[in-house]
Amino acid sequence: MLRSLHIRNYVLIDSLDIKFPEGLVIITGQTGAGKSILLGALGLLAGERASAEIIGQGGESCVVEGEFETPEGLRIIRRVVYNSGRSRSFIDDCPVQLEELSELSSRLFDIHSQHRSLLLTDKQFQLYLLDRYAGNGKALEECREHWKALGACRKELDEAREELRRSTAERDYNEAQFRELEAAALRDGELEELEEEQQALANAEEIQERLSQAIGLFNPPDRPGMGESLREARRSLDHAGKFIPSMLELGERLESARIELEDIFSEVESAAERTVSSGDRLQAVEERLSLIYRLMHKHGCDSIAGLLEIKDRYSRAVNGTEEQEERCSELEKRFESLSKAHAKDCATLNAARLKAAPGFAAEVAGHLHFLELERAGFEVELLPAAPGAQGSDSVCFKFSADGGRSTDVAKCASGGEISRIMLSLKAIMARFEGMPTLIFDEIDSGVSGSVADKMGSMICEMGRTMQVFSITHLPQVAAKGSAHYLVSKQFDPATGRTTSGIRLLEGDGRVQELARLLSGSVVTQEAVANARALLKEAAS
């Protein structure tokens, strides 16, 4: 239930702090007094669109806050709108997204304003009411989940099929590229080796000349070789070491140098032996290099490793169609499974709706008879529809005011009849949904007399088990409330401003307001007496 409402700087409301009791709460006031402003403030808590225009004169922001008693404890929802047009939402003082605020408020209260009677002609709203009556919540949730999964699977399958189509169309090209790279028999590191060999072959004569010169210097023809000379020097140092010990260490160092130089000499000789001037080999190496350079240029890379990666990619593209075909097959099986699951959901919902429709229609008709549409007929027709998140049914509410042939309610019901049908539906749905607070904005519009009295009785009956707000102009309805609030405007000559406020009516104040509703602007003694009689009758 709505325990209290706090409003700051909203349109004509400067400041409002008001508490509400359980049961049926009546709100009245003259036309233009500000009842719609109060509903607008509640609409902000319901997540309705906000703009800077709602901020009161001279203000930088407006605040609307509601305290709600729930089975889980006290919940506070607040909406702040700034003069920039932006707004912020809070639940229990924690900032939240507007969607989260709307979701919570939909479970805390339901505003039924005059324009919402138009929902009666909306097929989705009609289906919603029947499903709530039938208790199809769980079945609907499963149907929505399967439909969502089916849509996602359909999209994935379409994308997989398109990818397979493109891969198939490009397969010949990919295969040709792969075959060319495969035939090249590329090896990582080969490019560097070939470039080095090409340099050696292209300059073989000069290399041989230089290496022969180096070998000659190691072993001159007219004197002992460098190795033999170093050995002799080592022996001399060893003899000198008998007298100068440090010479022994120098001899060891000289021996190490000799070994290193002989190793160098050996490698130079090997290099000289390997260096062969071969025009055929040079041509073969240059042709191989030319092939590698061409492939790198063609595929936009600068190494054999890059070419090998590209070859692997073409290989996957060539062989990938098999994987894509397998993936398409798996998705088709999944799509078929989800389609069957969704079809089963549709059948379950259809059976539940067919079963619930007669009872739902009978209850609505019973309420309409109570509201003095004694001959009224009400039917719920179930029609096939394209499969979707809510199954494969559509609903048509059919109405007859005189017991004749029923037709679509959108085509035959008058304003007063629409009001009575909507109240009947709300009375039923309040019982099944357990909505904590219902707010009716002149749902009794278009009716009067005994019908208004009976509508008041129905609303009052709803107020016995839940909190119900009724904004009304009818005294027969207003008299039945457990609490009565008056919305009014006040003009302040000092500031030249008009503001709206709301206050609880008790005693004579309530009698006077009921009398005003009965007689108009001039309150007569007869109207006062009638008002007292209405209150006495409501209390009995």
Secondary structure, 3 states (H helix, E strand, C coil): CEEEEEEEEECCEEEEEEECCCCEEEEECCCCCCHHHHHHHHHHHCCCCCCHHHECCCCCEEEEEEEEEECCEEEEEEEEEECCCCEEEEECCEEECHHHHHHHHHHHEEEECHHHHHHHHCHHHHHHHHHHHHCCHHHHHHHHHHHHHHHHHHHHHHHHHHHHHHHHHHHHHHHHHHHHHHHCCCCCCHHHHHHHHHHHHHCHHHHHHHHHHHHHHHCCCCCCCHHHHHHHHHHHHHHHCCCCCHHHHHHHHHHHHHHHHHHHHHHHHHHHHHCCCCHHHHHHHHHHHHHHHHHHHHHCCCCHHHHHHHHHHHHHHHHHHHHHHHHHHHHHHHHHHHHHHHHHHHHHHHHHHHHHHHHHHHHHHHHHHHCCCCCCEEEEEEEEEEEECCEEEEEEEEEECCCCCCEEHHHHCCHHHHHHHHHHHHHHHHHHHCCCEEEEECCCCCCCHHHHHHHHHHHHHHCCCCEEEEECCCHHHHCCCCEEEEEEEEEECCCCEEEEEEEEECCHHHHHHHHHHHHCCCCCHHHHHHHHHHHHHHHC
